[in-house]
C-alpha cells in the first residue's frame, strides 16, 4: 500500500504551523499556576477582566 501526495501539494514541504501569538503567555500563566504564583497568574490577565 503506497502513499500518494495530495495533487495540490506536489513536492511541497509542509511547514509546521506558527504558534498562536498568546501561546507563550498561556504557558507562563499555567506554569505560574502550578507554582501557586498568583501574582504572575494575575498579571496574565487584562486589568479589566471579569470572571463570572
Secondary structure, DSSP 8 states (H G I E B T S, - for coil): ------GGGTT---------TTHHHHHHHHHHHHTT-HHHHHHTS-TT----
